[in-house]
Every structure is written in structure tokens, then in C-alpha cells.
Amino acid sequence: MARRTLAAKYEAYHAAQSFQPQIPCYNKDAKEIYHDVEPVEEEVEKPAESSSAPPASFAPAEGAALPAVFPLASSGPAAAVADEPVQAVDIV
């Protein structure tokens, strides 16, 4: 019924937009409607051997200048905000 209604009213519009609407049926497409997917077993990754040296891809090239690191400006600890109930003016 829904397919016929869409075809009667919006067929020209969908053709102009190159859009094909999908109309799932609860009998045929229950997995898609209810997002019922089969569980996938995840592979457990083995922990890599830890070493103190970084990988070669992170090592800077010889003679390459390192970028300057600027410290972040800090204005001290954050100011405390009083705990107040929500007013009607705040909602509007």
C-alpha cells in the first residue's frame, strides 16, 4: 500500500531527483528494521613488546631542527561557579 501511494504521489519527483525510496517490510526486513545483527567475534590483540626506544618512524632525521614548543599561558585555576537552581529566565 505504501509503495502504491508513493508511486502515485511522488513518482515524478523521485525520478527527477534520481531517488529510489526504500520501504522495508516488517516480515522480510526485520533485521534491518530492528537492527538485529549477528554478533561479530572480535580478535584479541596481543600486547606488543614494550621498549624504551620509539619506533624508527618517529625518530627525527639527523640534522633536522625540532619545532619550538611554546608553553600554554595559564591564568591559574578555574573560577568556582555557585550551584544555583535553574531559573525560568534561563530556560526561556
N, CA, C and O atoms as CSV, one atom per row, in Angstrom:
chain,resi,resn,atom,element,x,y,z
A,1,MET,N,N,0.823,-1.173,0.000
A,1,MET,CA,C,0.000,0.000,0.000
A,1,MET,C,C,0.880,1.254,0.000
A,1,MET,O,O,0.605,2.215,-0.719
A,2,ALA,N,N,1.935,1.233,0.811
A,2,ALA,CA,C,2.812,2.396,0.870
A,2,ALA,C,C,3.538,2.601,-0.457
A,2,ALA,O,O,3.735,3.736,-0.891
A,3,ARG,N,N,3.932,1.512,-1.094
A,3,ARG,CA,C,4.609,1.631,-2.392
A,3,ARG,C,C,3.691,2.268,-3.433
A,3,ARG,O,O,4.122,3.118,-4.212
A,4,ARG,N,N,2.426,1.853,-3.440
A,4,ARG,CA,C,1.484,2.423,-4.407
A,4,ARG,C,C,1.230,3.903,-4.119
A,4,ARG,O,O,1.123,4.703,-5.049
A,5,THR,N,N,1.135,4.271,-2.855
A,5,THR,CA,C,0.898,5.665,-2.505
A,5,THR,C,C,2.081,6.532,-2.916
A,5,THR,O,O,1.897,7.603,-3.495
A,6,LEU,N,N,3.281,6.079,-2.622
A,6,LEU,CA,C,4.458,6.845,-3.025
A,6,LEU,C,C,4.578,6.938,-4.539
A,6,LEU,O,O,4.946,7.986,-5.071
A,7,ALA,N,N,4.272,5.855,-5.230
A,7,ALA,CA,C,4.349,5.870,-6.689
A,7,ALA,C,C,3.327,6.833,-7.277
A,7,ALA,O,O,3.625,7.535,-8.243
A,8,ALA,N,N,2.137,6.876,-6.714
A,8,ALA,CA,C,1.094,7.741,-7.251
A,8,ALA,C,C,1.392,9.220,-7.016
A,8,ALA,O,O,1.164,10.045,-7.900
A,9,LYS,N,N,1.896,9.559,-5.835
A,9,LYS,CA,C,2.072,10.965,-5.487
A,9,LYS,C,C,3.454,11.520,-5.810
A,9,LYS,O,O,3.570,12.679,-6.211
A,10,TYR,N,N,4.503,10.718,-5.645
A,10,TYR,CA,C,5.854,11.261,-5.716
A,10,TYR,C,C,6.733,10.621,-6.784
A,10,TYR,O,O,7.948,10.812,-6.765
A,11,GLU,N,N,6.161,9.878,-7.698
A,11,GLU,CA,C,6.967,9.183,-8.697
A,11,GLU,C,C,7.763,10.154,-9.562
A,11,GLU,O,O,8.945,9.922,-9.812
A,12,ALA,N,N,7.148,11.224,-10.018
A,12,ALA,CA,C,7.844,12.194,-10.862
A,12,ALA,C,C,8.943,12.915,-10.078
A,12,ALA,O,O,10.033,13.151,-10.601
A,13,TYR,N,N,8.653,13.259,-8.833
A,13,TYR,CA,C,9.645,13.946,-8.010
A,13,TYR,C,C,10.858,13.057,-7.749
A,13,TYR,O,O,11.997,13.510,-7.857
A,14,HIS,N,N,10.614,11.794,-7.407
A,14,HIS,CA,C,11.714,10.873,-7.151
A,14,HIS,C,C,12.514,10.615,-8.426
A,14,HIS,O,O,13.735,10.470,-8.367
A,15,ALA,N,N,11.850,10.557,-9.562
A,15,ALA,CA,C,12.561,10.352,-10.820
A,15,ALA,C,C,13.441,11.556,-11.132
A,15,ALA,O,O,14.562,11.393,-11.614
A,16,ALA,N,N,12.946,12.769,-10.860
A,16,ALA,CA,C,13.728,13.976,-11.121
A,16,ALA,C,C,14.936,14.061,-10.189
A,16,ALA,O,O,15.989,14.563,-10.584
A,17,GLN,N,N,14.793,13.583,-8.974
A,17,GLN,CA,C,15.881,13.624,-8.003
A,17,GLN,C,C,16.779,12.386,-8.077
A,17,GLN,O,O,17.769,12.308,-7.349
A,18,SER,N,N,16.461,11.441,-8.921
A,18,SER,CA,C,17.173,10.158,-9.022
A,18,SER,C,C,17.225,9.489,-7.651
A,18,SER,O,O,18.275,9.024,-7.208
A,19,PHE,N,N,16.081,9.451,-6.997
A,19,PHE,CA,C,15.963,8.903,-5.659
A,19,PHE,C,C,15.043,7.703,-5.692
A,19,PHE,O,O,13.946,7.765,-6.247
A,20,GLN,N,N,15.489,6.617,-5.100
A,20,GLN,CA,C,14.672,5.413,-5.011
A,20,GLN,C,C,14.377,5.169,-3.543
A,20,GLN,O,O,15.264,4.714,-2.821
A,21,PRO,N,N,13.159,5.451,-3.064
A,21,PRO,CA,C,12.857,5.250,-1.646
A,21,PRO,C,C,12.845,3.762,-1.298
A,21,PRO,O,O,12.434,2.917,-2.094
A,22,GLN,N,N,13.307,3.474,-0.091
A,22,GLN,CA,C,13.282,2.102,0.378
A,22,GLN,C,C,12.145,1.965,1.384
A,22,GLN,O,O,12.040,2.736,2.337
A,23,ILE,N,N,11.318,0.989,1.155
A,23,ILE,CA,C,10.174,0.746,2.028
A,23,ILE,C,C,10.324,-0.669,2.579
A,23,ILE,O,O,9.963,-1.643,1.918
A,24,PRO,N,N,10.859,-0.775,3.796
A,24,PRO,CA,C,11.058,-2.113,4.358
A,24,PRO,C,C,9.745,-2.719,4.840
A,24,PRO,O,O,8.831,-2.014,5.266
A,25,CYS,N,N,9.680,-4.017,4.763
A,25,CYS,CA,C,8.519,-4.768,5.230
A,25,CYS,C,C,8.904,-5.468,6.527
A,25,CYS,O,O,9.988,-6.043,6.624
A,26,TYR,N,N,8.025,-5.424,7.520
A,26,TYR,CA,C,8.370,-5.998,8.813
A,26,TYR,C,C,8.569,-7.506,8.744
A,26,TYR,O,O,9.274,-8.069,9.581
A,27,ASN,N,N,7.968,-8.165,7.774
A,27,ASN,CA,C,8.162,-9.608,7.641
A,27,ASN,C,C,9.491,-9.947,6.980
A,27,ASN,O,O,10.191,-10.861,7.416
A,28,LYS,N,N,9.835,-9.217,5.938
A,28,LYS,CA,C,11.024,-9.538,5.163
A,28,LYS,C,C,12.282,-8.859,5.696
A,28,LYS,O,O,13.364,-9.444,5.649
A,29,ASP,N,N,12.156,-7.651,6.195
A,29,ASP,CA,C,13.316,-6.850,6.573
A,29,ASP,C,C,13.401,-6.610,8.081
A,29,ASP,O,O,13.798,-5.525,8.506
A,30,ALA,N,N,13.045,-7.576,8.874
A,30,ALA,CA,C,13.023,-7.402,10.330
A,30,ALA,C,C,14.408,-7.101,10.887
A,30,ALA,O,O,14.534,-6.301,11.814
A,31,LYS,N,N,15.453,-7.726,10.340
A,31,LYS,CA,C,16.803,-7.477,10.838
A,31,LYS,C,C,17.216,-6.033,10.606
A,31,LYS,O,O,17.862,-5.439,11.470
A,32,GLU,N,N,16.867,-5.458,9.482
A,32,GLU,CA,C,17.214,-4.073,9.195
A,32,GLU,C,C,16.379,-3.102,10.030
A,32,GLU,O,O,16.890,-2.083,10.495
A,33,ILE,N,N,15.121,-3.410,10.216
A,33,ILE,CA,C,14.241,-2.516,10.966
A,33,ILE,C,C,14.633,-2.478,12.428
A,33,ILE,O,O,14.744,-1.402,13.015
A,34,TYR,N,N,14.841,-3.638,13.019
A,34,TYR,CA,C,15.133,-3.717,14.440
A,34,TYR,C,C,16.627,-3.751,14.737
A,34,TYR,O,O,17.023,-3.974,15.880
A,35,HIS,N,N,17.459,-3.533,13.725
A,35,HIS,CA,C,18.911,-3.529,13.863
A,35,HIS,C,C,19.393,-4.796,14.565
A,35,HIS,O,O,20.270,-4.749,15.428
A,36,ASP,N,N,18.816,-5.906,14.187
A,36,ASP,CA,C,19.188,-7.194,14.753
A,36,ASP,C,C,20.315,-7.767,13.904
A,36,ASP,O,O,20.077,-8.370,12.857
A,37,VAL,N,N,21.530,-7.574,14.363
A,37,VAL,CA,C,22.679,-8.064,13.621
A,37,VAL,C,C,23.307,-9.215,14.386
A,37,VAL,O,O,23.171,-9.317,15.605
A,38,GLU,N,N,23.978,-10.057,13.673
A,38,GLU,CA,C,24.643,-11.183,14.300
A,38,GLU,C,C,25.913,-10.681,14.970
A,38,GLU,O,O,26.644,-9.887,14.378
A,39,PRO,N,N,26.188,-11.122,16.180
A,39,PRO,CA,C,27.390,-10.637,16.876
A,39,PRO,C,C,28.654,-11.078,16.149
A,39,PRO,O,O,28.740,-12.193,15.635
A,40,VAL,N,N,29.621,-10.184,16.117
A,40,VAL,CA,C,30.892,-10.459,15.470
A,40,VAL,C,C,31.924,-10.681,16.559
A,40,VAL,O,O,32.063,-9.873,17.478
A,41,GLU,N,N,32.639,-11.775,16.447
A,41,GLU,CA,C,33.671,-12.063,17.431
A,41,GLU,C,C,34.884,-11.195,17.135
A,41,GLU,O,O,35.409,-11.189,16.022
A,42,GLU,N,N,35.313,-10.468,18.148
A,42,GLU,CA,C,36.464,-9.593,17.974
A,42,GLU,C,C,37.739,-10.360,18.306
A,42,GLU,O,O,37.784,-11.161,19.239
A,43,GLU,N,N,38.757,-10.092,17.525
A,43,GLU,CA,C,40.031,-10.737,17.771
A,43,GLU,C,C,40.748,-9.996,18.896
A,43,GLU,O,O,40.748,-8.766,18.943
A,44,VAL,N,N,41.346,-10.746,19.781
A,44,VAL,CA,C,42.091,-10.149,20.878
A,44,VAL,C,C,43.497,-9.861,20.377
A,44,VAL,O,O,44.193,-10.748,19.883
A,45,GLU,N,N,43.906,-8.590,20.515
A,45,GLU,CA,C,45.238,-8.222,20.058
A,45,GLU,C,C,46.262,-8.584,21.125
A,45,GLU,O,O,46.030,-8.406,22.321
A,46,LYS,N,N,47.389,-9.091,20.670
A,46,LYS,CA,C,48.464,-9.415,21.590
A,46,LYS,C,C,49.205,-8.128,21.912
A,46,LYS,O,O,49.471,-7.329,21.014
A,47,PRO,N,N,49.540,-7.914,23.173
A,47,PRO,CA,C,50.284,-6.698,23.509
A,47,PRO,C,C,51.660,-6.730,22.863
A,47,PRO,O,O,52.340,-7.755,22.867
A,48,ALA,N,N,52.054,-5.602,22.315
A,48,ALA,CA,C,53.356,-5.505,21.662
A,48,ALA,C,C,54.445,-5.458,22.714
A,48,ALA,O,O,54.223,-5.014,23.841
A,49,GLU,N,N,55.606,-5.913,22.340
A,49,GLU,CA,C,56.724,-5.870,23.269
A,49,GLU,C,C,57.077,-4.410,23.510
A,49,GLU,O,O,57.305,-3.651,22.568
A,50,SER,N,N,57.119,-4.031,24.765
A,50,SER,CA,C,57.413,-2.634,25.070
A,50,SER,C,C,58.917,-2.425,25.078
A,50,SER,O,O,59.678,-3.254,25.578
A,51,SER,N,N,59.316,-1.325,24.527
A,51,SER,CA,C,60.725,-0.958,24.530
A,51,SER,C,C,60.815,0.533,24.798
A,51,SER,O,O,59.871,1.277,24.532
A,52,SER,N,N,61.927,0.961,25.312
A,52,SER,CA,C,62.085,2.367,25.665
A,52,SER,C,C,62.337,3.235,24.440
A,52,SER,O,O,62.110,4.444,24.498
A,53,ALA,N,N,62.790,2.669,23.353
A,53,ALA,CA,C,63.072,3.446,22.150
A,53,ALA,C,C,61.818,3.555,21.305
A,53,ALA,O,O,61.110,2.565,21.123
A,54,PRO,N,N,61.528,4.756,20.780
A,54,PRO,CA,C,60.368,4.905,19.910
A,54,PRO,C,C,60.628,4.227,18.568
A,54,PRO,O,O,61.782,3.984,18.214
A,55,PRO,N,N,59.577,3.920,17.820
A,55,PRO,CA,C,59.768,3.309,16.509
A,55,PRO,C,C,60.568,4.230,15.595
A,55,PRO,O,O,60.617,5.441,15.809
A,56,ALA,N,N,61.183,3.658,14.593
A,56,ALA,CA,C,62.033,4.424,13.686
A,56,ALA,C,C,61.256,5.514,12.958
A,56,ALA,O,O,61.837,6.537,12.596
A,57,SER,N,N,59.964,5.324,12.736
A,57,SER,CA,C,59.196,6.323,12.007
A,57,SER,C,C,59.020,7.606,12.807
A,57,SER,O,O,58.712,8.647,12.227
A,58,PHE,N,N,59.210,7.558,14.145
A,58,PHE,CA,C,59.052,8.741,14.975
A,58,PHE,C,C,60.380,9.441,15.256
A,58,PHE,O,O,60.392,10.542,15.807
A,59,ALA,N,N,61.473,8.828,14.891
A,59,ALA,CA,C,62.774,9.421,15.161
A,59,ALA,C,C,63.035,10.548,14.159
A,59,ALA,O,O,62.802,10.363,12.964
A,60,PRO,N,N,63.515,11.720,14.619
A,60,PRO,CA,C,63.808,12.810,13.694
A,60,PRO,C,C,65.049,12.483,12.873
A,60,PRO,O,O,65.945,11.768,13.323
A,61,ALA,N,N,65.078,13.012,11.686
A,61,ALA,CA,C,66.222,12.800,10.814
A,61,ALA,C,C,67.421,13.552,11.383
A,61,ALA,O,O,67.266,14.555,12.080
A,62,GLU,N,N,68.616,13.055,11.076
A,62,GLU,CA,C,69.810,13.715,11.599
A,62,GLU,C,C,69.935,15.097,10.978
A,62,GLU,O,O,69.742,15.261,9.773
A,63,GLY,N,N,70.257,16.084,11.794
A,63,GLY,CA,C,70.427,17.448,11.310
A,63,GLY,C,C,69.115,18.204,11.169
A,63,GLY,O,O,69.128,19.394,10.856
A,64,ALA,N,N,67.985,17.545,11.393
A,64,ALA,CA,C,66.692,18.212,11.269
A,64,ALA,C,C,66.412,18.985,12.545
A,64,ALA,O,O,66.624,18.489,13.652
A,65,ALA,N,N,65.936,20.201,12.372
A,65,ALA,CA,C,65.635,21.041,13.531
A,65,ALA,C,C,64.277,20.647,14.090
A,65,ALA,O,O,63.326,20.420,13.342
A,66,LEU,N,N,64.198,20.568,15.414
A,66,LEU,CA,C,62.931,20.255,16.058
A,66,LEU,C,C,62.109,21.524,16.176
A,66,LEU,O,O,62.666,22.595,16.417
A,67,PRO,N,N,60.782,21.429,16.010
A,67,PRO,CA,C,59.953,22.631,16.128
A,67,PRO,C,C,59.969,23.154,17.562
A,67,PRO,O,O,60.082,22.389,18.520
A,68,ALA,N,N,59.854,24.466,17.684
A,68,ALA,CA,C,59.847,25.090,19.009
A,68,ALA,C,C,58.519,24.790,19.689
A,68,ALA,O,O,57.468,24.819,19.049
A,69,VAL,N,N,58.565,24.503,20.977
A,69,VAL,CA,C,57.360,24.212,21.736
A,69,VAL,C,C,57.110,25.391,22.665
A,69,VAL,O,O,57.967,25.754,23.471
A,70,PHE,N,N,55.930,25.984,22.544
A,70,PHE,CA,C,55.592,27.129,23.363
A,70,PHE,C,C,54.711,26.682,24.513
A,70,PHE,O,O,53.751,25.945,24.287
A,71,PRO,N,N,54.996,27.095,25.729
A,71,PRO,CA,C,54.147,26.709,26.852
A,71,PRO,C,C,52.798,27.420,26.765
A,71,PRO,O,O,52.710,28.555,26.295
A,72,LEU,N,N,51.761,26.743,27.220
A,72,LEU,CA,C,50.436,27.332,27.211
A,72,LEU,C,C,50.325,28.351,28.334
A,72,LEU,O,O,50.787,28.113,29.450
A,73,ALA,N,N,49.709,29.483,28.030
A,73,ALA,CA,C,49.517,30.504,29.042
A,73,ALA,C,C,48.425,30.047,29.990
A,73,ALA,O,O,47.358,29.621,29.549
A,74,SER,N,N,48.676,30.131,31.271
A,74,SER,CA,C,47.703,29.704,32.251
A,74,SER,C,C,47.320,30.889,33.118
A,74,SER,O,O,48.182,31.624,33.598
A,75,SER,N,N,46.038,31.066,33.313
A,75,SER,CA,C,45.577,32.161,34.161
A,75,SER,C,C,45.284,31.667,35.566
A,75,SER,O,O,44.630,32.360,36.344
A,76,GLY,N,N,45.752,30.501,35.890
A,76,GLY,CA,C,45.534,29.963,37.225
A,76,GLY,C,C,44.369,29.001,37.215
A,76,GLY,O,O,43.882,28.611,36.154
A,77,PRO,N,N,43.920,28.619,38.406
A,77,PRO,CA,C,42.810,27.669,38.478
A,77,PRO,C,C,41.504,28.301,37.998
A,77,PRO,O,O,41.339,29.520,38.049
A,78,ALA,N,N,40.603,27.482,37.545
A,78,ALA,CA,C,39.309,27.965,37.057
A,78,ALA,C,C,38.508,28.530,38.219
A,78,ALA,O,O,38.614,28.064,39.353
A,79,ALA,N,N,37.705,29.542,37.914
A,79,ALA,CA,C,36.890,30.174,38.942
A,79,ALA,C,C,35.756,29.247,39.337
A,79,ALA,O,O,35.200,28.540,38.497
A,80,ALA,N,N,35.420,29.254,40.601
A,80,ALA,CA,C,34.334,28.420,41.095
A,80,ALA,C,C,32.994,29.045,40.709
A,80,ALA,O,O,32.828,30.262,40.784
A,81,VAL,N,N,32.059,28.225,40.303
A,81,VAL,CA,C,30.724,28.682,39.923
A,81,VAL,C,C,29.756,28.218,41.000
A,81,VAL,O,O,29.760,27.054,41.401
A,82,ALA,N,N,28.935,29.140,41.454
A,82,ALA,CA,C,27.981,28.816,42.511
A,82,ALA,C,C,26.914,27.867,41.985
A,82,ALA,O,O,26.466,28.010,40.847
A,83,ASP,N,N,26.505,26.909,42.792
A,83,ASP,CA,C,25.473,25.949,42.426
A,83,ASP,C,C,24.111,26.545,42.744
A,83,ASP,O,O,23.749,26.677,43.913
A,84,GLU,N,N,23.347,26.909,41.703
A,84,GLU,CA,C,22.051,27.536,41.878
A,84,GLU,C,C,21.004,26.735,41.132
A,84,GLU,O,O,21.332,26.071,40.148
A,85,PRO,N,N,19.747,26.774,41.570
A,85,PRO,CA,C,18.697,26.109,40.798
A,85,PRO,C,C,18.425,26.862,39.501
A,85,PRO,O,O,18.679,28.063,39.403
A,86,VAL,N,N,17.913,26.159,38.523
A,86,VAL,CA,C,17.630,26.746,37.218
A,86,VAL,C,C,16.429,27.684,37.339
A,86,VAL,O,O,15.383,27.315,37.872
A,87,GLN,N,N,16.602,28.883,36.839
A,87,GLN,CA,C,15.534,29.883,36.865
A,87,GLN,C,C,14.729,29.803,35.566
A,87,GLN,O,O,15.232,29.318,34.553
A,88,ALA,N,N,13.496,30.273,35.594
A,88,ALA,CA,C,12.641,30.281,34.414
A,88,ALA,C,C,13.250,31.147,33.304
A,88,ALA,O,O,13.093,30.832,32.124
A,89,VAL,N,N,13.929,32.214,33.662
A,89,VAL,CA,C,14.557,33.103,32.675
A,89,VAL,C,C,15.645,32.373,31.921
A,89,VAL,O,O,15.840,32.629,30.733
A,90,ASP,N,N,16.375,31.456,32.584
A,90,ASP,CA,C,17.422,30.690,31.933
A,90,ASP,C,C,16.858,29.748,30.899
A,90,ASP,O,O,17.504,29.496,29.882
A,91,ILE,N,N,15.684,29.226,31.128
A,91,ILE,CA,C,15.060,28.273,30.204
A,91,ILE,C,C,14.561,28.987,28.959
A,91,ILE,O,O,14.685,28.474,27.847
A,92,VAL,N,N,14.000,30.167,29.150
A,92,VAL,CA,C,13.452,30.929,28.019
A,92,VAL,C,C,14.594,31.491,27.261
A,92,VAL,O,O,14.391,32.176,26.258
